[in-house]
Amino acid sequence: MTHDTPIRVDHVGIAVESIADAEPVLTALGCERLTEESVEGRFRWAYYELGNASRLELIEPEVDGFLTDFLDEHGPGLHHVTLEVADIERVIETCEAAGLRVVDRTRFDEWTEAFVSPRNATGTLFQLMEYHEGYANERPVGDGMYIGGRRLDRE
């Protein structure tokens, strides 16, 4: 089973102890910071653009939780790959039909997300994200939050 839903890599998430300590690495590689935000005091994330279509995210813990557990077990490094999808339900159905475990489905006002468990043949945590209309309106860089300045549409 396959889907015909538009999908692309949105960003790669890198777990770090400190965004401030890790940012010079990305700057040396030519990245430009787009934004930095805190998620309910649990963790901070900073988003970087590299070229015109590649993005990296640094995530650091603010309190003990899933991210400190990850860092304790693995140290700094690749945490997840986020895929922007035009129809998250269709992609989830395809993943589950292929025997992949999809967890933590959550709908927010500005996006819907779900995660493909890293207990798959790649060992990678995939975040599926469908942006809703207006997601970028609340961000200082506006449509710069989308690759190429626009979110995927269902085609």
N, C-alpha and C positions, 0 to 999 in steps of 0.2 A: 504494500500500500504506500502511496506517495501523495503529497499534496501539491497543489499548483499555486500556493499562496506566496506572494513576494516575501523574501526573507534576505537579510544581510547581517554581517557582523557590525554591531553598533560600537562596541568597545571591549577591551580586555581589562579586567579588574585585577589589580596587584595589591595583595595584602602587605602592609608595612607597619612597623612600630611607630613611625613618625613621618607624616607627609613632609614636614619641613626638612627632615634629613634626606628624604628620598627625592624630593623635587629637583635638586641640582643635577641628578642623573638624567632626568627627562629633559631638563633645560639644555644640557650638553648635547643631547640627541636631536635638539631642534624643536622640542614640544613647546607649545604656548598654552598657558593655563586659561581655561574658559570660565570656570566657576569652582567654588568650594562651598560645601554645605554640611550641616550636621543633621543627623537623622535621630530625632527624639533623644539626644544625648547619649545614644548607644554607640554610634560611630560617625566619623567624618569621612567625606569623600571629596576628592578634587579631580576635576575632569580636564584633560589635556588634548589638544589637537596636534597632530603631526601630519604635515602636508595638508591636503584638502579633503582627505577621506579616511584618515586613520585616527583613532582616538584611544587613549589610555586613561585609566582611572586608578588613582591611588586611594586605598581605604585604610584608615587607622582606627583602632578601637578607642572609645572614650570611657567605657566601663567594661568589666568582665562580661563575656558572652561568647557568641559563636565565633567572633573574630579573634578574641584572645585564645580560645581553644584551638583555632586553626593555626595561629602563630606559634603557640606552645608545641603543637605536634609537628608542624612542617617548616616553621620559620618563614621569613618574608619570601614572597614569590607569587606566582600565578594563583589567583583565587577562583576566578570565573571568566567565562566568555559570554558576553551578552549578545543575543541575536534579536534584532528588531524584526518583528513579524507583522504582517498586515491583518492577519486573522488568527489570533492566538488559540481559539478553540479548535480550529481545524488542524493546526500544528500539533496541539496536545493530543488530539484523537489519533493522528498519524504516529506520534511517538509511542503512545500507549499500545497501539496495534502492533508496533514493532517490538513490544516487550520492554520498553523503557519505563522506568518509574518516574512519574511527574509529581512533584511535591510543592507545598507552600503556594498554592494558587491564591492570589490576592488581587482584588479590584480596588483601585484608588480612584479619586476623581480624575486625575490626569493620565493614568496609565493602568494597565493590567499586567501582572507578571506571574510567572510560574517558573519552577526550576526543574531541570532534568537532573536527577540524582547522579553524582559522580561514580556511583556503583554501576558503571557501564564500561564497555570495552576500551574507551578512551581514557577513563579515569578523570574526566573533566566535568566540572559543574557548569552546566549551561543555564543561563538565565534567559528565558523567553520574555520579551517585552513588547506589548502593543501600546503605542502612544495614542492617547485620545486627543481630540481637537483641543487646542489651547494649552497643551503641556508646556510649550516654550514661552508662553505669555508671562509666566511667573518667574522666568529666569533672566538674569541681567543680560545674557548674550542672545536672548530671544531665539530666533530660528537657527542660530549657530549651534543649538543643542542637537539639531538633526544633521545627519550626513548630507552634504549637498544643499543644506538649507530647507529641506522638506522631509516630512515623515512619509513612510510607505503608505500607499493607498491600496485598498483591495481592488484588484483589476479583474 
